[in-house]
Amino acid sequence: GGPELVEARTYRFDAHHTFEHAVRLQYRPAQEVTDGRSRDPVEIQGARLSTVDREAIDAEVEATLDAAVAFALAGPEPDPAGALDHLYASGLTARGGS
């Protein structure tokens, strides 16, 4: 076994932000979303698995997500003073254009 590459082109099924749901913004035709779902690589490859294997993988993913949420909720609230930290690069010198 040497190097391998998996290219999985997929479609963004959901909105960019929850606000789009709140205002019921629809900027793509329903058929486009349906077509995108028919090419979902997760579902296509998942269909190749046995039901038992797929359910085991799904359960493992759910457990991982549940653990991540529990970890986040158990942690301290972030300090609002740091809300703008690390948004922009600092210490860079602007170069003049020609």
N, C-alpha and C positions, 0 to 999 in steps of 0.2 A: 503494500500500500504506500502510495505516494500522495502528493497533494490532491485535494479534491475541491471542487467549487459547486455550490448550489446557487443558481440564480432563480429567485422566486419573485416574479413580477405579480403584483397584486393590485387591488383596487381599494381605495379608502372608502369604506362603507358609511362612515359616520361623519358628522359635522366637525369643523375645526374646533369648535368651542361649544359649551353647553348653552350659551346665549342663543345660538341658532335654533336649538330646540325650544327655548322659551318663547321666541317670537315666531316659531313655526316657519323658519326660513327654508325654502327649498329652491336650490339653484341648479339642480340636476333633474332631468326627467326620471320618473320612476323606472322606466324600462332600462335606462342606463345602469341604475343601481342593481336591478335584477340581473342584467347581463354580467355585471361585475361579480355578483355573488356566484354565478354559475361557473366562473373561472377561479374561484377561491382556492389557492394551492393547499391550504390547510384542510379544507373539506375534500378536495380531490385525493390528496395523499391519505387522509384519514379513512376514506372509503376503502382503501386497500388493506386496512387492518381488520383483524377480527373484532367483533363487538367487545369481547373481553379485553383485548389489548387497548382498544380505543377508550373504553371506560376507565381502565387503569391509568392511562396517560392523563385523561381529563381529571381524574381524581387527584393525581399527583400535582397537576398544575393548580387546581383549586386549593389544595393544601398549602402549596408554596405561596399563593396569593393571600390566603387567609393569614399565614404566618407573617408576611410582609406588612399587612394592614395592622395586625396586632402589635407588631414591633413599632410601627409608626405611631399608633395611638398611645402606646405605653411610654413613649419618649416625652421629653419636656417640650413645651410650646416654644417655638423659635422666638428670639428676641426681635421685636419689630425694628429696632435700631439697625439691624443688619439687612433689612429688606432690599436695599439697593447695592449691597456688596456683591462684587464679582459679576456685575452686569457688563462692564466695559473693561477693555484692556487698559492698563495704566503703565506709566513709565516709558511709553513709546514716543519717539521724536518724529514729528511730521516731516516728511521729505518734500522739498519743493518740486513742482512739476516743470516740465519744459515746454 
